[in-house]
Amino acid sequence: MALFYRFIFFIAGLSIMTFGICLTIKAELGAGAWDALNVALTDSVGLTIGTWIIIDGAVLVAVNSLLVKRRPEILSILTIILIGSLVDLWMFFVFDPLEVNGLLFKVVTLVLGIFIIGLGAAIYLQAKFPLNPIDSFMMAIIERFRVNLMMAKTIGELIALVPALILQGPIGIGTIIITFTIGPFVQLCFPYFEKLMNRLLEGNFQGKY
């Protein structure tokens, strides 16, 4: 049952998180750096946003392997495939006809999206399945260059931000807000779902006796 609970948290968390990602894109106030890059690639090259998420993730798996000088984390590719597929599903079936008009509505959509991303991330992290390649990239930077978490996150964001700017992706005030608020939102939600997961696992353990 423990694996079942972890799987449910994993799928539910990624589904919620990708819904929030789509909200931040549709707010049109500036997406997160990696999302802005994927939108820019979609607009300039073609393919879907979700497909570019998967391609970027596959590239990062190889880069992470080189940075830490270990075998590629193949299972993390499954995580990014699921994330990319969910983003496309939300975009096609929910967000395609949605138009966010008016500054107030855009701000509300952005803030709601950020909170939902944090909520989803806090849930999916409880599963302790392989991290998505972007998170693994941040950890690889820390290990390879001996920098702190904030510096590693900044480096990772800049690596996506520069090509996103060159390709005229959706970079704006929202990008800055997302960069500095996702972490606190995850931290806000994380303890509640950690307690829930522990409670479920303890109940499952006690049920065996």
C-alpha positions in Angstrom: 0.0 0.0 0.0 2.9 2.4 0.6 3.9 2.3 -3.0 0.2 2.9 -4.0 0.0 6.0 -1.8 3.3 7.3 -3.2 2.0 6.7 -6.7 -1.2 8.6 -6.0 0.7 11.5 -4.6 3.0 11.5 -7.5 0.3 11.6 -10.2 -2.0 13.9 -8.3 0.9 16.3 -7.5 2.1 16.5 -11.1 -1.4 16.9 -12.4 -2.0 19.9 -10.1 1.5 21.4 -10.7 1.1 21.3 -14.5 -2.3 22.9 -14.2 -0.7 25.8 -12.4 2.1 26.0 -15.0 -0.6 26.4 -17.7 -2.3 29.2 -15.6 1.0 31.1 -15.4 1.4 30.9 -19.1 -2.1 32.0 -19.9 -1.8 35.0 -17.5 0.5 36.5 -20.1 2.5 38.5 -17.5 5.6 36.5 -17.9 6.1 32.7 -17.5 8.8 30.9 -15.5 12.1 30.9 -17.3 11.9 27.3 -18.5 8.3 27.6 -19.4 9.0 30.8 -21.3 11.7 29.0 -23.2 9.4 26.2 -24.2 6.7 28.6 -25.3 9.3 30.5 -27.4 10.5 27.3 -29.0 6.9 26.3 -29.8 6.2 29.7 -31.4 9.5 29.8 -33.4 10.1 26.2 -34.3 6.8 24.3 -33.9 5.8 21.3 -31.8 3.8 21.6 -28.6 4.9 23.1 -25.3 4.8 19.7 -23.7 7.0 18.2 -26.4 9.6 20.9 -25.8 9.4 20.2 -22.0 10.2 16.5 -22.8 13.0 17.5 -25.2 14.6 19.9 -22.7 14.3 17.4 -20.0 16.0 14.7 -22.0 18.9 17.1 -22.7 19.1 18.0 -19.1 19.3 14.3 -18.1 22.4 14.0 -20.2 23.9 17.3 -18.9 23.2 16.3 -15.3 25.0 13.0 -15.9 28.1 14.9 -17.3 28.1 17.4 -14.4 28.1 14.7 -11.6 30.0 12.1 -13.7 27.4 9.4 -13.1 25.1 7.3 -15.2 22.0 9.3 -16.5 18.9 9.1 -14.3 16.8 7.4 -16.8 13.7 7.2 -14.5 13.6 11.0 -14.4 12.9 11.0 -18.1 9.6 9.2 -17.2 8.8 12.1 -14.8 9.4 14.7 -17.5 7.4 12.8 -20.1 4.5 12.8 -17.7 4.9 16.5 -17.0 5.1 17.4 -20.7 2.1 15.2 -21.5 0.0 16.7 -18.8 0.8 20.3 -19.9 -0.4 19.4 -23.4 -3.5 17.8 -22.1 -4.4 20.9 -19.9 -3.6 23.2 -22.8 -5.6 21.4 -25.4 -8.7 20.5 -23.4 -9.0 23.3 -20.8 -6.9 26.3 -21.6 -7.0 26.5 -25.4 -10.3 28.4 -25.5 -9.5 30.5 -22.4 -8.6 34.1 -22.8 -7.4 36.1 -19.8 -8.3 39.8 -20.3 -7.8 42.7 -18.1 -4.8 43.4 -15.7 -6.7 42.3 -12.6 -7.8 39.0 -14.1 -4.2 38.4 -15.3 -2.7 39.1 -11.9 -5.2 36.8 -10.2 -4.5 34.1 -12.8 -0.8 34.4 -12.2 -1.0 34.3 -8.4 -3.4 31.4 -8.5 -1.1 29.6 -10.9 1.9 30.1 -8.7 0.1 28.8 -5.6 -1.2 25.8 -7.5 2.3 25.0 -8.8 3.6 25.2 -5.2 0.7 23.0 -4.0 1.3 20.4 -6.7 5.1 20.3 -6.1 4.6 19.8 -2.4 2.4 16.8 -3.1 4.5 15.2 -5.8 7.7 15.5 -3.7 6.1 13.3 -1.0 6.3 10.3 -3.4 10.1 10.5 -3.4 10.2 9.3 -7.0 12.9 10.6 -9.3 13.0 14.4 -9.5 12.2 16.1 -12.8 15.4 17.0 -14.7 15.2 20.7 -14.0 15.2 20.0 -10.2 18.0 17.4 -10.8 19.9 20.0 -12.8 19.9 22.4 -9.8 21.1 19.7 -7.5 23.9 18.7 -10.1 25.1 22.4 -10.1 25.3 22.4 -6.3 27.3 19.1 -6.3 29.6 20.1 -9.2 30.4 23.7 -8.4 29.9 23.7 -4.6 27.4 26.6 -4.7 24.4 27.2 -2.4 20.8 26.4 -3.4 20.0 30.0 -4.3 23.0 30.4 -6.5 22.3 27.0 -8.2 18.7 28.0 -8.8 19.8 31.4 -10.3 22.2 29.7 -12.6 19.6 27.3 -13.8 17.1 30.0 -14.4 19.6 32.2 -16.3 20.5 29.3 -18.6 16.8 29.1 -19.6 16.2 32.8 -19.5 18.9 33.9 -22.0 17.6 31.8 -24.9 14.0 32.6 -24.0 14.8 36.3 -24.3 16.7 35.8 -27.6 13.6 33.9 -29.0 11.3 36.6 -27.6 9.5 34.3 -25.2 7.0 35.4 -22.7 9.4 37.1 -20.2 7.9 39.8 -17.9 7.3 40.8 -14.4 5.6 37.5 -13.8 8.9 35.7 -14.5 10.5 37.5 -11.6 7.6 36.9 -9.3 7.5 33.2 -10.2 11.3 32.9 -9.6 11.1 34.2 -6.1 7.7 32.9 -4.9 7.5 29.3 -6.0 9.9 28.2 -3.3 8.0 29.8 -0.4 4.7 28.4 -1.7 6.2 24.9 -1.8 7.5 25.4 1.7 4.1 26.6 2.9 2.3 23.6 1.6 5.0 20.9 2.1 4.5 20.2 5.9 0.7 19.5 5.5 1.2 16.9 2.9 4.2 15.4 4.6 2.1 14.9 7.7 -0.7 13.4 5.5 1.7 11.0 3.8 3.2 9.9 7.2 -0.3 9.4 8.6 -1.3 7.2 5.7 1.9 5.2 5.9 1.7 4.8 9.7 -2.0 3.7 9.3 -0.9 1.2 6.6 1.9 -0.1 8.8 -0.3 -0.5 11.9 -3.0 -2.3 9.8 -0.6 -5.2 9.3 -0.8 -6.1 13.0 
